Amino acid sequence: MAYFTENQARFAANNIYASFAEQSLRESVNKAKSYDRFDIFLSHSSKDAVLILGVKKLLENQG
């Protein structure tokens, strides 16, 4: 029977969440391309996808 450490479980979960964040950001970019202009451009590394997704959500919440 295999046992996993808490860190291994967190790492695996973070990888899944990061993948979701990258996909969500790609979808947002594709949707935004259909608009005539951009209000804000967030330059980032793909490693920061989770963080940028959070910033995007915070900005959207502010209107």
N, C-alpha and C positions, 0 to 999 in steps of 0.2 A: 504494500500500500504506500503510495507516494504522499509525502507531506509537503506543504508549501509554507514559506515564511510570509509574514504580513507584508514585507517589502516586495516580495515576488508578486503577490496578489495585487498590491497597489500599482506596481509597474505595469502589469498586464492590463489592468483597468485603465490606467492613464493612456496606454497605447491605443486602446479601443476608442477612448474619448477623444484623443488627439486626431485619430483618423476621421471620426465623425465631424470634428471641428473643421478639419481641412475640407471635407466634402461640403459642409454647410457654407464655408467661405467661397468655394468654387461656384456653388449654386447662386450665391448672392452676387458674385461678380458677373456671372452670365446674365442674371436678371437685370443688373444695373447697366449692362451694355446696351440694353434696349432703350434706355433713357437718353435724352439729348445732352444731358450734362451730369456731372458728379458734384455733389455737395462737399464730400470729404474723400480723400484717398489715404488709406492706411498702408504704408509700406512696412513689410514685415518678412521675417524668415518663416519657412514652413514649420520650424520647430516651435514657433510662438503662436501657432494656430489657435490653441485653446485660449491663450491670453487675448489675442486679437478678437476672437469671437466674443469674449466677455466685454471688451471695449466697445465693439459694435453694438452689442445689446444695451450697454449703458447709454450710448449716444442715442440709440433709437428710443429708449425710454424717456429721454429728455426732449424728444420731439425734434 
